[in-house]
Amino acid sequence: MRLLVATGNEGKVREIRREIERAELAGVEMILPRQIGGGPSVNEDQPDFVGNAVKKARAFALDTGLLTLAEDSGLCVDALGGAPGVFSARYAGEPCDDLANNRKLLAALRDVPPVRRTARFVCAAALAHPRATLITMSDQLEGMIALAPRGTGGFGYDPLFFVPELGRTTAELSPEEKARISHRGKALRRLLQWLKERQSQFEGS
């Protein structure tokens, strides 16, 4: 069974590949858009993460005929009214730039005291085939926005996302530690378990 993962973000690819391998989905081949000549251009213009994940999964499934996994995720900061939210990847404009996004976030929170810098990472994952959206799963990770970047791991806003229970940012965690608690890891594990329990229905796809 071929499973198309509709992303070109290498950080996400690594994390999704790890979860697929851990799920022990026998006979599943993970396919990336670059391996099949790309894919459709999807305008992620939905008002929430679930809407964007579903739109992306459906577009790639219809275009390729493959069972498709897509996700949309981002950072929601309470002091900014939930921003950057669905605009997380392009918060500082196009093209997407992690360093620029982090700088803009720190500037926006410059006068916000530590106690009010609460935030959460949110992930919505969707699974679709050419005829329908099969399932969506969402999860989140609560934390705080640090006063300055810490750590060299991860990607995106990881250097600024502080997890109080661990006393570290997600950029200071090992890939295994991050996967256990992350919004993406938790949402993907639930979705992949759903697929594993129904895998026989999709054999040959």
N, C-alpha and C positions, 0 to 999 in steps of 0.2 A: 504494500500500500504506500502510495506517495502522498506526502503531506507538504503542501506548499506553505511556507512561512513568509507572509507578505510584509517584509521589511528589508530595508537596506542599511539600517543602523547596526553597525558592527557590535556595539555594546549589547544591544538587545539580542542580536543573533547568538552571541556567546551564552547569554543567560537562558534563552529559549532552548538552545541545543542541549544545555546541561539538564534542563527539566525533562526534555524528551528522552534523553538517555536514562535518567533516573526513573522515569515512568515504566521502563522496560516494555515498551510497545513492540512486541515481536514482529519483525518483518516490515517495520515502518521506515521509509526512506524520507529524510528531511530534504526538501527542495527549496532553494532560494530563487527569487526572481532573476538574479543575474545568470543563473544556470540555464534558464529557458528564454534568454533574450530580453529580459526585462518584464514589463507588465504594464497595465493601464496606469495612466496618471490620475490619481484620485485627489480631488479637492476636499481636504478634511475640514468641512465647513459646518459640521453638526454642533449643536450647543453643549453636548456632553461627551464624555469618553466612550460610553457605550455606543452612541450614535456613530461616532467616527470609526470605531472598531468594526461595527456591523457593515458600514458602508464600504470599508476597505476589503473586508473578507468577501463580501458579495461581489464586488467589482472584479477581484482577482479570480474568484471561482468561476464567474461567468466568462471571463476572458480566456482562462486556461483549461477549464473543464476539470480542474483538480480540487480535491478536498483542501480547504484553505483555512489556515489559522492567522488571524490578525489581532493586533492589540493597539490600544491607544492609552497613553499614560502621561502623567504630569504631576506638577507640584501645585498644591493649593495652600496659600498663605492666608491665615485668618485676618491679619492686620491689613491686607491688601484686598479684602472682600472676596477672597478665593482665587485671586490672580497669582501666577499667570495662567493656571488652569489649562484649558485645551490649547492655549497658545504657548505652552511651556517651551517647546522646541524652538520656536521663532520669536521668543519674547523680546529679544533685542533686534529683531528684523531678519531679513533674508540676506545671504544664506545663513542657515542655522549655525550658531557658534556658541559652544558651551561656555567658554571664557567670557564672552560678551554678555551672555545671559546671566551668569553669576555676578558680574560686575553691576549690571543693571539692578539685579535683585538687592544686592547690598546697598546700593545707592537709594533705592526705594524705601529701605528699612533703616536708613541711617539714624533717624531720630526715634526709632521704636525700641523701648527698653526690652531687655532679655525676656522678661516674664510674659510679654505680649507677642513674642515671635513664634507662636505656635503654628504648626503646618502639618500637612500630610501628603505623602505620595499616594496617588490613586492609579489603579490599573484596571482597565476593562479588556477582557479577551473575548474574541468571538470565533466560532467555528462555523464554516459554511460550505455547502456544495453548490453546484450550478443552479439547483432548483429552490434552495431555501437556506435560511439561517438556521443552524441546528441548535446552538446554545450560546449563551454568553455567561461569563463569570466575572465578577468584580471583587476587588479587595483593596486594602489600604494599609499604610504604615504611618503611625502618628509620631511626630517628633517636633523639633524646634529648628529655627534657622540660626546657625552660628554667626558670630560677629566677624569671622574671617575664615577662609578656606582651610581645611585640615585633611590631610591624607592624599594619597596618589592613586588609589584604586577606583574602580567604578567608572562612571561617566556622568554627563549631565550635571545635575545639581548635587550629586553625591558629596562633594567636598564641603558643602554648606549644610547638609541635612544631618542634624545631631540627634542621636537616639539617647534620651536621658537614662533609660534603663541599662544601657551598655556603656555610657560615658564616652562614646566615640561617634564620629560621623560615619555615614555609610561608605565613604571613601577610605576609611581606616579599617574596615572589616575585610576579612578574606572573602573570596567568592563564595565559599561554602557558608560562612556566617551570614553574609548578605542574603543568599538564596533562602535560608531558613526563615527569615523574618520579612523579606521584602514584599511589597505590594504585588510585584510581577510574579515572584515565585509562588506566592499563595494562590493567586488567581489561576496561574497556569497549572498548578498541581491539581486543583479541583476540576478544571476543564479536561486535562489529560486523563484523569481517573474516569470521568464520564465517557471519554472516547474509548478507553481500554475496556470498559464493561460492555461496549457495543461494537467493538472492532470488527467482528465477523460481518456486520452489516455493510462494511465499507471495503471489504477485501476485493481486490481487483481494480480499485480506483486509482 
